[in-house]
């Protein structure tokens, strides 16, 4: 399963909601970064970031904590699909590479900024 498909399934898990491209980008970034950093990354004001988040919470009827729980499940899916984030262990099971979280975080950040900039 491709990263984009997994992210789409994460967004679908938030309910039958239509998100703008900007909201799709911001919703994932809020799991990693404070609003100020997001606004700096995306070249928007912190108030614009808060505006998009307010719309997301209103549309989903979920708060930040509920969305974070669903996002953790999303990250687990990404890790479990392989995509270079797992390695085989001696016992034949896959384990998460310690350096993979940084790579995964960067990949997610790059993808979400790209989604935001499309909108």
C-alpha positions in Angstrom: 0.0 0.0 0.0 1.4 3.4 -1.0 1.9 6.1 1.6 -0.7 8.3 -0.1 -3.3 5.6 0.1 -2.6 5.0 3.8 -2.9 8.7 4.5 -6.2 8.8 2.6 -7.4 5.9 4.8 -6.3 7.9 7.8 -8.4 10.9 6.7 -11.4 8.6 6.0 -11.1 7.2 9.5 -11.9 10.8 10.7 -15.4 10.5 9.3 -17.2 11.2 6.1 -15.7 14.7 5.8 -14.5 16.7 2.9 -11.1 18.4 3.7 -9.5 21.1 1.7 -6.0 20.4 0.4 -4.7 22.8 3.0 -6.5 21.1 5.8 -5.2 17.7 4.6 -1.7 19.0 4.9 -2.1 20.7 8.2 -3.9 17.9 10.0 -0.9 15.6 9.8 1.7 18.2 10.6 -0.1 19.1 13.9 0.8 15.7 15.2 4.5 16.5 15.0 4.9 20.3 15.3 3.4 23.2 17.3 1.3 25.7 15.3 4.1 28.3 15.1 6.5 25.8 13.5 3.8 24.7 11.0 3.0 28.3 10.1 6.8 28.9 9.5 7.1 25.7 7.3 4.1 26.6 5.3 4.6 30.3 5.1 1.3 31.1 6.7 0.4 33.0 9.9 -0.2 31.1 13.2 -3.8 32.5 13.1 -4.3 30.9 9.7 -3.0 27.6 11.1 -5.4 27.8 14.0 -8.2 28.7 11.6 -7.6 25.5 9.6 -7.4 23.4 12.8 -10.6 24.9 14.1 -12.3 23.9 10.8 -10.9 20.4 11.1 -12.1 19.9 14.6 -15.6 21.3 13.7 -15.9 19.1 10.6 -14.7 15.9 12.4 -16.3 16.6 15.8 -13.1 15.3 17.3 -10.5 17.0 19.4 -6.8 17.0 19.0 -6.3 14.0 21.3 -8.8 11.8 19.4 -7.2 12.7 16.1 -3.7 11.9 17.5 -4.9 8.4 18.5 -6.1 7.8 15.0 -2.8 9.2 13.7 -0.9 6.7 15.8 -2.8 3.9 14.1 -1.9 5.5 10.8 1.8 5.6 11.6 1.6 1.9 12.7 0.2 1.1 9.3 3.0 2.9 7.5 5.6 1.1 9.6 3.9 -2.3 9.1 3.8 -1.9 5.3 7.6 -1.9 5.2 8.5 1.0 2.8 12.1 0.9 4.2 11.0 1.5 7.8 11.4 -2.0 9.1 14.2 -4.6 9.1 14.1 -8.3 9.7 15.2 -9.4 13.1 17.1 -12.6 13.9 13.9 -14.4 14.8 12.3 -13.6 11.5 10.1 -10.9 12.8 10.3 -7.3 11.6 11.5 -4.6 13.9 11.4 -0.9 13.7 14.7 0.6 12.9 15.7 3.2 15.5 16.8 5.6 12.7 13.6 5.0 10.8 11.5 7.3 13.0 13.5 10.3 11.8 13.3 9.2 8.2 9.5 8.5 8.5 9.0 11.9 10.2 10.8 13.6 7.3 9.0 11.7 4.7 5.6 12.5 6.3 6.6 16.1 6.7 7.7 16.4 3.0 4.5 14.7 1.8 2.2 16.9 3.9 3.8 20.1 3.0 3.4 19.0 -0.7 -0.3 18.3 -0.1 -0.7 21.7 1.6 1.0 23.6 -1.2 -1.2 21.9 -3.8 -4.3 23.5 -2.2 
